[in-house]
Amino acid sequence: MEEIEMDEQLSFELDSRPTIKGFPDLRWTGKKPYKFAQYYPAQLKEIYGKSNNGWMNKVYWGDNLQIMSHMLRDYRGKIDLIYIDPPFASGADYKKHIEIRGIGTAESDSNSFEEKQYCDIWNNDEYLQFMYERLNIMYSLLSDTGSIYVHCDYRMTAYFRLILDEIFGPSGFKNEIIWSYKTGGTTKKYFNRKHDTIYLYTKTNNFYYNNIKEKAIVDKSKGYNPNTEQFIDEEGNTCVWVNPRDVWDLQHINMHDQTERLGYPTQKPERLLEKIINASCPIGGIVFDCFMGSGTTQAVAMKLGRRYIGADINLGAIQTTTKRLLSITKELNDSGNADDKYTGFEVYNVNNYDFFRNPVEARDLLIQALEIQPFPQSQVWDGELDGRMVKIMPINRIATKADLKELLANLPYNTYEKRKEENPNQPVERMTIVCMGHEPDLKGVLEQELADYKVDVEILDVLRDKADLQLKREAEAKVVREGNKLVIRAFYPMNLMQKLSLQKEYVEDWRQLVDSIMVDWNYDGVVIQPTIIDIPEKNEMVKGIYDIPEDAGTIKVKITDLLSESLEVEVN
């Protein structure tokens, strides 16, 4: 894929539908139209497998708003199916259980802990703007024959219906699918909540739909047509094939299911995605999921012979999905069923998120790394730095002009009026806005909104201005050649060890702390193309010793720990 220089500015006008009389738009504080998207370049980091008919699947790490903006150049109007399982605004932090591999030779205070993967705590207006912007880009990416499935629960269903009507038009609505299940909590205070809602919308009425029949048990008392083709299922029931309903009785993944369950929070069962992909994406079509999580959409797409593109901002999701796809590729190759499947994939970065593990922890890491004096009780400011008041913008995406609304609404204007009277030639406030990338002219917009006051505004874009900022402790490793062997003698993932209260001297087997090892025998200096993919089973450990081929050049080793953080080492 052709790349554009980092300093070149491109933007795309998004597709839009005219307002339809009689159908009101949803309103919220800070709502702004989203009609243009800025182009963001992507950096190819890793390649796994080979292309099929010139196609390589793609996995993107970064903010999905930036990723989809990047995709507009090459995939506008080309995506056959979009499925998203976004945050539900549940008000919870979601965690993944992590434990040391093998049997306890590593002496620590604890052999396991829970690591936050993502935060689902939102201001309602912020959440709606967040989803509104992304759904607008999805509309532009979707083909005229394509479909989008939006997965949500009781918290946001009403809002989503109105937003989707606005973007896709009321005629774009095709189904309200109810996914019914038995798992989850119970209560005696109201009816137990045992379903999710999935909205199906299309861009036009010329959409692809494969009417896959579903099994129904014959109730002979209702007088089924004797001419209907009947069959006996594996449980001895007399059954017929019928048109599918919009109520899907599918159970969540069993907690003891070691084949599918990956321990990733909010993981969805493959059977759910099988129904969606089989119904709404032709063989060889492109499936897109920008809230990828554990990679269920991508895994099922690969198995069913569809192409896919996935994205997530959480590094743990990228690592989990990569491992999952490699495992499926191996299964397909071993069974001889890979020829008609799209198994090769590439991993890209859009923008640079290398300095934090996940968005939940980024704010605290920024405060430490920038040496900000925190204000735990303040409703406006996160802290003070060099005499300037500091506001940290949302760290799971670029900062937008809409993000300034909350700050502007809570500023101490009475205090500013007094300062203005006392010192009319001095700034009433010196403020620093910390962000992970931002829309153009963010500073100018803020200064314009505060034009009645002298305000000294500084934008600190961590992605641009602090590229060398160290927000995490680097891992250590000793990797050497010993004759025709590549040997990993030691590996110390310092962040993981800190969470485990584990010192170097108590690590008897470094392999217990390793999730996977990849080795590229002929590294080109830019992209890792591993031929050794050492991903052990759950209770096993990596080998750590590998035969060096005769034609090996520069060797690149990627060691990934249980936190999904990686150390890359070159061996000449």
KENU-63490 format. One line per field, with one value per residue (C-alpha): y, z, x; residue number from 1. Coordinates in nm, 3 decimals, always signed. Each point is the difference from the previous one (the first is absolute). Example, Ala and Ser with C-alpha at 12.3 -4.5 7.8 and 13.67 -1.06 7.14 Angstrom:
c2 -0.450/+0.344 $
c3 +0.780/-0.066 $
c1 +1.230/+0.137 $
n 1/2 $
END
This chain:
c2 +0.000/+0.338/+0.222/+0.378/+0.207/+0.080/+0.375/-0.014/+0.102/-0.169/-0.006/-0.172/+0.125/-0.268/-0.133/+0.133/-0.031/+0.296/+0.063/-0.179/+0.188/-0.159/-0.178/+0.203/-0.010/-0.090/+0.298/+0.020/+0.265/+0.056/-0.179/+0.112/-0.118/-0.234/+0.060/-0.013/-0.251/+0.066/-0.259/-0.180/-0.210/-0.361/-0.173/-0.366/-0.182/-0.375/-0.247/-0.349/-0.249/+0.071/+0.179/-0.177/+0.140/+0.317/+0.055/+0.023/+0.038/+0.296/+0.058/+0.361/+0.120/+0.349/+0.229/-0.134/+0.353/+0.050/-0.351/+0.043/+0.340/-0.177/-0.268/+0.249/+0.040/-0.367/-0.151/+0.265/-0.174/-0.340/-0.161/-0.272/-0.050/+0.202/-0.151/+0.202/-0.090/+0.342/+0.106/-0.007/+0.291/-0.260/+0.207/-0.277/-0.069/-0.330/-0.217/-0.306/-0.262/-0.059/-0.277/-0.130/-0.294/-0.342/-0.107/+0.250/+0.023/+0.379/+0.118/+0.303/+0.136/-0.107/-0.224/+0.174/+0.340/+0.183/+0.246/+0.269/-0.029/+0.288/+0.251/+0.027/+0.304/+0.289/+0.332/-0.066/+0.292/-0.100/-0.358/+0.103/+0.229/-0.276/-0.249/+0.256/+0.090/-0.361/-0.107/+0.285/-0.135/-0.356/+0.123/+0.125/-0.325/-0.225/-0.116/+0.060/-0.371/-0.013/-0.035/+0.124/-0.180/+0.217/-0.198/+0.170/-0.062/+0.169/+0.305/+0.146/-0.173/+0.298/+0.240/-0.229/-0.040/+0.376/+0.052/-0.283/+0.139/+0.337/-0.141/-0.288/+0.133/-0.163/-0.219/-0.137/-0.183/-0.371/-0.184/+0.033/-0.332/-0.126/-0.221/-0.198/-0.188/-0.148/+0.111/+0.313/+0.140/-0.037/+0.229/-0.005/+0.372/-0.013/-0.238/-0.153/+0.151/-0.291/+0.144/+0.237/+0.194/-0.004/+0.256/-0.089/+0.292/+0.019/+0.285/-0.079/-0.247/-0.186/-0.178/-0.349/-0.247/-0.376/-0.145/-0.283/-0.234/-0.099/-0.319/-0.015/-0.295/-0.112/+0.044/-0.252/+0.141/+0.315/-0.198/+0.054/-0.044/-0.368/+0.097/+0.200/-0.175/-0.134/-0.157/-0.153/+0.193/-0.144/+0.004/-0.195/+0.297/+0.034/+0.330/+0.226/+0.289/+0.342/+0.363/+0.147/+0.210/+0.325/-0.163/-0.201/-0.245/-0.039/-0.054/+0.188/-0.184/-0.252/+0.114/-0.344/-0.004/-0.019/-0.009/+0.338/+0.196/+0.224/+0.182/+0.331/+0.208/+0.016/-0.268/-0.106/-0.358/-0.100/-0.137/+0.353/+0.131/-0.307/+0.091/+0.361/-0.067/-0.285/+0.216/+0.330/-0.049/-0.196/-0.245/+0.205/+0.322/+0.240/-0.003/+0.294/+0.026/+0.307/-0.104/-0.327/-0.115/-0.368/-0.022/-0.213/+0.175/-0.045/-0.363/-0.096/+0.195/-0.195/-0.335/+0.089/+0.114/+0.374/+0.275/+0.218/+0.324/+0.047/+0.281/+0.068/+0.257/-0.252/-0.170/-0.308/-0.035/+0.013/-0.271/-0.221/+0.029/-0.066/-0.319/-0.111/+0.053/-0.180/-0.295/-0.018/+0.025/-0.298/-0.201/+0.078/-0.090/-0.324/-0.104/+0.091/+0.255/+0.317/+0.026/+0.188/+0.204/+0.339/-0.084/+0.254/+0.325/+0.315/+0.202/+0.380/+0.289/+0.314/+0.271/-0.102/-0.159/-0.192/+0.180/-0.129/-0.342/+0.105/+0.321/-0.067/+0.042/+0.273/+0.300/-0.106/-0.086/+0.344/+0.175/-0.190/+0.036/+0.372/+0.063/+0.164/+0.090/-0.170/+0.157/-0.304/+0.203/+0.253/-0.008/+0.197/-0.061/-0.316/+0.177/+0.269/+0.006/+0.287/+0.246/-0.101/-0.169/-0.336/-0.168/-0.352/-0.068/-0.347/-0.235/-0.268/+0.222/+0.334/+0.314/+0.179/+0.342/-0.170/-0.114/+0.361/+0.040/-0.162/+0.208/+0.323/-0.079/-0.039/+0.282/+0.244/+0.301/+0.208/-0.034/+0.092/+0.318/+0.107/-0.070/+0.190/+0.306/-0.014/-0.060/+0.073/-0.052/-0.336/-0.345/-0.106/-0.358/-0.196/-0.341/-0.305/-0.243/-0.350/-0.224/-0.303/+0.177/+0.263/+0.160/+0.293/+0.343/-0.136/+0.281/+0.265/-0.122/+0.004/+0.351/+0.120/-0.143/+0.191/+0.316/+0.216/-0.100/-0.008/-0.371/-0.149/-0.337/-0.267/-0.329/-0.290/-0.273/-0.299/-0.192/+0.280/+0.200/-0.275/-0.284/-0.102/+0.011/-0.313/-0.097/-0.353/-0.193/-0.178/-0.375/-0.161/-0.310/-0.192/-0.162/-0.158/-0.228/-0.324/-0.183/-0.071/+0.073/+0.318/-0.001/+0.225/-0.014/+0.251/+0.224/+0.248/+0.187/+0.273/+0.127/-0.352/-0.080/+0.317/-0.104/-0.342/+0.152/-0.223/+0.064/-0.120/-0.236/-0.188/-0.068/-0.359/-0.054/+0.314/-0.196/+0.012/+0.371/-0.037/-0.019/-0.053/+0.024/+0.094/-0.028/+0.156/-0.155/+0.269/+0.326/+0.282/+0.276/+0.106/-0.281/-0.322/-0.310/-0.285/-0.357/-0.122/+0.052/-0.148/+0.023/-0.265/-0.149/+0.152/-0.207/-0.040/+0.232/+0.128/-0.196/+0.281/-0.189/-0.006/-0.139/+0.277/-0.068/+0.020/+0.297/+0.210/+0.367/+0.258/-0.179/+0.184/-0.147/+0.122/-0.115/+0.077/-0.027/-0.081/+0.370/-0.001/+0.229/-0.090/+0.033/-0.015/-0.100/-0.019/-0.264/+0.023 $
c3 +0.000/-0.101/+0.292/+0.031/+0.172/+0.361/-0.055/-0.297/+0.100/-0.168/+0.089/-0.137/-0.023/+0.141/-0.168/+0.151/-0.035/-0.013/+0.301/-0.046/+0.090/+0.284/+0.153/+0.279/+0.066/+0.341/+0.184/+0.278/+0.156/-0.217/-0.306/-0.311/-0.358/-0.112/-0.373/-0.053/+0.106/+0.008/-0.155/+0.237/-0.133/+0.110/+0.071/-0.094/+0.295/-0.050/-0.276/+0.062/-0.282/-0.369/-0.209/-0.175/-0.343/+0.089/+0.330/+0.351/+0.298/+0.224/+0.374/+0.116/+0.340/+0.087/+0.041/-0.233/-0.103/-0.138/-0.145/-0.188/-0.122/-0.134/-0.165/-0.192/-0.266/-0.103/+0.135/-0.040/-0.116/-0.004/+0.335/-0.032/+0.367/+0.315/+0.342/+0.312/+0.366/+0.143/+0.365/+0.146/+0.242/+0.274/+0.262/+0.060/-0.047/-0.179/+0.109/-0.118/+0.242/-0.044/+0.168/-0.020/-0.235/+0.128/+0.359/+0.246/-0.034/-0.011/+0.362/+0.032/+0.234/-0.250/-0.304/-0.157/-0.027/-0.199/-0.269/-0.121/-0.373/-0.062/+0.180/-0.078/+0.216/-0.202/+0.019/-0.204/-0.239/-0.055/-0.074/-0.255/-0.182/+0.007/-0.168/-0.233/-0.154/-0.054/-0.146/-0.250/-0.132/-0.004/-0.226/-0.248/+0.017/-0.053/-0.354/-0.164/+0.046/+0.351/+0.348/+0.345/+0.325/+0.314/+0.324/+0.316/+0.316/+0.191/+0.092/-0.350/-0.228/-0.024/-0.079/-0.258/-0.188/-0.044/-0.094/-0.253/-0.146/-0.040/-0.173/-0.203/-0.038/+0.142/-0.311/+0.086/+0.300/-0.069/+0.333/+0.374/+0.094/+0.354/+0.121/+0.288/+0.253/+0.350/+0.155/+0.205/+0.329/+0.159/+0.207/+0.186/-0.052/-0.369/-0.297/-0.057/-0.296/-0.225/-0.348/-0.218/-0.299/-0.342/-0.256/-0.367/-0.243/-0.368/-0.221/-0.279/-0.062/-0.244/+0.281/+0.012/+0.211/+0.011/+0.143/+0.198/+0.133/+0.365/+0.164/+0.167/+0.187/-0.147/+0.229/-0.156/+0.196/-0.215/-0.318/-0.195/-0.376/-0.062/-0.327/+0.188/-0.007/+0.347/+0.162/+0.328/+0.192/+0.221/+0.301/-0.178/-0.056/-0.319/-0.154/-0.300/-0.143/+0.040/-0.071/+0.282/+0.274/+0.148/+0.343/+0.038/+0.287/+0.031/+0.320/+0.105/-0.004/+0.279/+0.262/-0.013/-0.381/-0.057/-0.378/-0.050/+0.324/+0.007/+0.327/-0.177/+0.151/-0.188/-0.249/-0.231/-0.117/-0.350/-0.072/+0.020/-0.261/-0.218/-0.039/-0.083/-0.247/-0.179/-0.040/-0.107/-0.161/-0.320/-0.027/-0.051/+0.123/+0.249/+0.366/+0.223/+0.381/+0.160/+0.362/-0.053/+0.359/-0.003/-0.380/-0.022/-0.317/-0.170/+0.112/-0.136/-0.322/-0.062/+0.065/-0.234/-0.291/+0.034/-0.004/+0.310/+0.149/+0.377/+0.235/+0.370/+0.218/+0.272/-0.039/+0.178/-0.269/-0.275/+0.165/+0.081/-0.355/-0.158/+0.201/-0.079/-0.374/-0.009/+0.184/-0.249/-0.291/+0.137/+0.042/-0.356/-0.139/+0.201/-0.120/-0.361/-0.008/-0.041/-0.381/-0.040/+0.320/+0.055/+0.274/-0.053/+0.195/+0.073/+0.321/-0.025/+0.241/-0.064/+0.205/+0.282/+0.309/+0.103/+0.326/+0.181/+0.048/-0.016/+0.027/+0.357/+0.136/-0.236/+0.207/+0.313/-0.206/-0.162/+0.336/+0.121/-0.317/-0.048/+0.374/+0.031/+0.354/+0.011/+0.124/+0.110/+0.106/-0.283/-0.236/-0.264/+0.012/+0.023/+0.157/-0.027/-0.200/+0.010/+0.124/-0.264/+0.055/-0.176/-0.170/-0.137/-0.293/-0.068/-0.053/-0.206/-0.310/-0.149/+0.170/-0.185/+0.025/+0.159/+0.287/+0.098/+0.091/+0.343/+0.083/-0.113/+0.197/+0.328/-0.008/+0.298/-0.194/+0.313/+0.097/-0.354/+0.014/+0.322/-0.145/-0.314/+0.204/+0.218/-0.282/-0.339/-0.189/+0.158/-0.091/+0.232/-0.031/-0.134/-0.110/-0.163/-0.194/-0.012/-0.281/-0.212/-0.334/-0.079/-0.266/-0.186/+0.173/+0.337/+0.171/-0.222/+0.070/+0.377/-0.012/-0.210/+0.248/+0.276/-0.203/+0.281/+0.216/-0.045/+0.015/-0.061/-0.168/-0.066/-0.176/+0.099/-0.260/+0.152/-0.328/-0.177/+0.259/+0.239/-0.231/+0.232/+0.314/+0.206/+0.157/+0.090/+0.118/-0.281/+0.010/+0.006/-0.183/-0.090/-0.344/-0.154/-0.273/+0.122/-0.305/-0.221/+0.282/+0.097/+0.379/+0.226/+0.333/+0.193/-0.032/+0.261/-0.080/+0.259/+0.000/+0.040/+0.273/+0.183/-0.003/+0.135/+0.263/-0.155/+0.010/-0.260/+0.239/+0.061/-0.367/-0.033/-0.345/-0.209/-0.234/+0.259/-0.074/-0.380/-0.214/-0.337/-0.197/-0.368/-0.198/-0.338/-0.136/-0.267/+0.144/-0.255/+0.260/-0.032/+0.012/+0.203/-0.205/+0.248/-0.108/+0.360/+0.179/+0.347/+0.169/+0.272/+0.134/+0.316/+0.252/-0.213/-0.058/-0.297/-0.112/+0.011/-0.215/-0.380/-0.292/-0.214/-0.376/-0.220/-0.199/+0.311/-0.010/+0.260/+0.257/+0.160/+0.316/+0.141/+0.356/+0.129/+0.370/+0.178/-0.003/-0.381/+0.013/-0.238/-0.013/-0.341/-0.020/-0.303/-0.016/-0.272 $
c1 +0.000/+0.136/+0.078/-0.026/+0.266/-0.076/-0.011/-0.236/-0.353/-0.292/-0.364/-0.307/-0.357/-0.229/-0.312/-0.319/-0.375/-0.238/-0.219/-0.330/-0.317/-0.191/+0.300/+0.161/+0.374/+0.136/+0.148/+0.255/+0.221/+0.306/-0.137/+0.181/-0.029/+0.273/+0.042/+0.377/+0.265/+0.373/+0.232/+0.237/+0.288/+0.050/+0.329/+0.037/+0.158/-0.046/-0.092/-0.133/-0.052/-0.052/-0.259/-0.287/-0.087/+0.187/-0.185/+0.146/-0.231/+0.076/+0.010/+0.041/+0.115/-0.119/-0.297/-0.270/-0.100/+0.350/+0.008/-0.326/+0.117/+0.308/-0.217/-0.214/+0.268/-0.002/-0.322/-0.267/-0.317/+0.172/-0.083/-0.263/-0.080/+0.066/-0.060/+0.077/-0.027/+0.093/+0.012/-0.351/+0.053/-0.035/+0.185/+0.254/+0.369/+0.061/+0.289/+0.188/+0.129/+0.373/+0.198/+0.354/+0.044/+0.095/+0.035/+0.135/+0.373/-0.026/-0.010/-0.227/-0.261/-0.263/+0.006/-0.298/-0.170/-0.266/+0.105/-0.240/-0.067/-0.234/-0.218/-0.373/-0.075/-0.141/-0.172/-0.317/+0.055/+0.362/-0.098/-0.263/+0.243/+0.262/-0.233/-0.158/+0.337/+0.096/-0.334/+0.025/+0.330/-0.139/-0.279/+0.260/+0.200/-0.302/-0.076/-0.338/-0.077/+0.146/-0.150/+0.092/-0.084/+0.020/+0.008/-0.128/-0.200/-0.282/+0.211/+0.038/-0.251/-0.235/+0.283/+0.156/-0.328/-0.033/+0.367/-0.013/-0.323/+0.172/+0.309/-0.146/-0.351/-0.315/-0.021/+0.344/-0.147/-0.048/-0.009/+0.005/+0.159/-0.038/+0.283/-0.145/+0.214/-0.024/+0.328/+0.062/-0.118/-0.342/-0.217/-0.332/-0.060/-0.096/-0.007/+0.343/+0.185/+0.084/+0.040/+0.201/-0.128/+0.167/-0.118/+0.033/+0.017/+0.088/+0.116/-0.249/-0.281/+0.225/+0.183/+0.147/-0.196/+0.038/-0.321/+0.154/-0.267/-0.008/-0.120/-0.342/-0.148/-0.331/-0.299/-0.240/-0.291/+0.021/-0.048/+0.321/-0.030/+0.078/+0.164/+0.265/+0.335/+0.065/+0.304/+0.109/+0.269/+0.275/-0.234/-0.275/-0.232/-0.205/+0.108/-0.048/+0.200/-0.165/+0.084/+0.209/-0.160/+0.126/+0.027/+0.320/+0.025/+0.375/+0.190/+0.311/+0.331/+0.013/+0.251/+0.163/+0.026/+0.375/-0.030/-0.168/+0.022/+0.309/-0.055/-0.060/-0.282/-0.333/+0.110/-0.286/-0.065/+0.106/-0.351/-0.136/+0.243/-0.052/-0.368/+0.080/+0.282/-0.177/-0.311/+0.152/+0.340/+0.066/+0.289/+0.315/-0.166/+0.160/-0.109/+0.098/-0.006/+0.160/-0.070/+0.183/+0.062/+0.096/-0.030/-0.315/-0.120/+0.338/+0.030/-0.342/+0.056/+0.320/-0.169/-0.288/+0.216/-0.056/+0.257/+0.023/+0.129/+0.014/+0.096/+0.037/+0.175/+0.081/+0.337/-0.134/-0.266/+0.264/+0.209/-0.301/-0.133/+0.340/+0.045/-0.353/+0.038/+0.334/-0.155/-0.288/+0.243/+0.192/-0.322/-0.107/+0.342/+0.019/-0.347/+0.070/-0.282/+0.204/+0.014/-0.328/+0.042/+0.162/+0.250/+0.279/-0.020/+0.196/+0.019/+0.011/+0.036/-0.201/+0.165/+0.228/-0.148/+0.309/+0.036/-0.306/-0.146/-0.362/-0.201/-0.111/+0.351/+0.119/-0.120/+0.187/+0.308/-0.009/-0.025/+0.307/+0.206/-0.070/+0.047/-0.340/-0.109/-0.342/-0.326/-0.205/-0.307/-0.021/-0.298/+0.189/+0.374/+0.206/+0.297/+0.267/+0.324/+0.251/-0.261/-0.254/-0.335/-0.010/-0.295/+0.051/-0.232/-0.151/+0.292/-0.176/-0.019/+0.104/-0.127/-0.280/-0.160/-0.301/+0.224/+0.052/-0.370/+0.034/+0.306/-0.168/-0.315/+0.189/+0.255/-0.011/-0.129/-0.070/+0.365/+0.104/-0.210/+0.173/+0.346/-0.090/-0.099/+0.312/+0.250/-0.160/+0.329/+0.083/-0.138/-0.280/+0.123/+0.295/-0.118/+0.156/-0.216/+0.155/-0.124/+0.080/-0.026/-0.263/-0.210/+0.155/-0.017/-0.110/+0.192/-0.158/-0.352/+0.059/+0.147/-0.292/-0.253/+0.182/+0.050/-0.147/+0.296/+0.372/+0.079/+0.343/-0.065/+0.261/-0.074/+0.225/-0.051/+0.172/+0.001/+0.186/+0.189/+0.104/+0.094/+0.282/-0.211/+0.048/-0.328/+0.091/+0.304/+0.176/+0.040/+0.344/+0.118/+0.313/-0.022/+0.312/+0.128/+0.153/+0.131/-0.301/-0.243/-0.183/-0.024/-0.202/+0.182/-0.206/-0.304/-0.119/-0.326/+0.034/-0.361/-0.136/+0.247/-0.095/-0.367/+0.102/+0.235/+0.265/+0.374/+0.251/+0.172/-0.323/-0.073/+0.118/-0.151/-0.054/-0.228/-0.279/-0.038/-0.015/-0.311/+0.167/+0.325/+0.030/+0.325/+0.076/+0.321/+0.050/-0.126/-0.010/+0.026/-0.365/-0.256/+0.008/-0.085/+0.038/+0.061/+0.026/-0.331/+0.029/-0.340/-0.033/-0.320/-0.144/+0.197/+0.311/+0.294/+0.197/+0.307/+0.255/+0.256/-0.031/+0.204/+0.150/-0.040/+0.308/-0.128/-0.077/+0.096/-0.098/-0.215/-0.293/-0.152/-0.331/-0.074/-0.350/-0.077/-0.326/-0.098/+0.019/+0.304/+0.280/+0.376/+0.166/+0.367/+0.230/+0.275/+0.266 $
n 1/2/3/4/5/6/7/8/9/10/11/12/13/14/15/16/17/18/19/20/21/22/23/24/25/26/27/28/29/30/31/32/33/34/35/36/37/38/39/40/41/42/43/44/45/46/47/48/49/50/51/52/53/54/55/56/57/58/59/60/61/62/63/64/65/66/67/68/69/70/71/72/73/74/75/76/77/78/79/80/81/82/83/84/85/86/87/88/89/90/91/92/93/94/95/96/97/98/99/100/101/102/103/104/105/106/107/108/109/110/111/112/113/114/115/116/117/118/119/120/121/122/123/124/125/126/127/128/129/130/131/132/133/134/135/136/137/138/139/140/141/142/143/144/145/146/147/148/149/150/151/152/153/154/155/156/157/158/159/160/161/162/163/164/165/166/167/168/169/170/171/172/173/174/175/176/177/178/179/180/181/182/183/184/185/186/187/188/189/190/191/192/193/194/195/196/197/198/199/200/201/202/203/204/205/206/207/208/209/210/211/212/213/214/215/216/217/218/219/220/221/222/223/224/225/226/227/228/229/230/231/232/233/234/235/236/237/238/239/240/241/242/243/244/245/246/247/248/249/250/251/252/253/254/255/256/257/258/259/260/261/262/263/264/265/266/267/268/269/270/271/272/273/274/275/276/277/278/279/280/281/282/283/284/285/286/287/288/289/290/291/292/293/294/295/296/297/298/299/300/301/302/303/304/305/306/307/308/309/310/311/312/313/314/315/316/317/318/319/320/321/322/323/324/325/326/327/328/329/330/331/332/333/334/335/336/337/338/339/340/341/342/343/344/345/346/347/348/349/350/351/352/353/354/355/356/357/358/359/360/361/362/363/364/365/366/367/368/369/370/371/372/373/374/375/376/377/378/379/380/381/382/383/384/385/386/387/388/389/390/391/392/393/394/395/396/397/398/399/400/401/402/403/404/405/406/407/408/409/410/411/412/413/414/415/416/417/418/419/420/421/422/423/424/425/426/427/428/429/430/431/432/433/434/435/436/437/438/439/440/441/442/443/444/445/446/447/448/449/450/451/452/453/454/455/456/457/458/459/460/461/462/463/464/465/466/467/468/469/470/471/472/473/474/475/476/477/478/479/480/481/482/483/484/485/486/487/488/489/490/491/492/493/494/495/496/497/498/499/500/501/502/503/504/505/506/507/508/509/510/511/512/513/514/515/516/517/518/519/520/521/522/523/524/525/526/527/528/529/530/531/532/533/534/535/536/537/538/539/540/541/542/543/544/545/546/547/548/549/550/551/552/553/554/555/556/557/558/559/560/561/562/563/564/565/566/567/568/569/570/571/572 $
END
